[in-house]
């Protein structure tokens, strides 16, 4: 099983991750911190269940060109 997180970068430079298939949300000030927080959140969510084999982080970039 694989779960996917949609990741957006905040105006302050931090990142927010939202799982597309489960109610899992987390954030991090850096990409490395976000990766760690996602792993911890997934482990906590699936505490008494089988954990997904893979976790995909999909970075969504919203850019406005004038």
Secondary structure, DSSP 8 states (H G I E B T S, - for coil): -EEEEEEEE-TTS-EEEEESSSS-EEEESSHHHHHHHHHHHHHHHTTTS---SEEEEEEE------
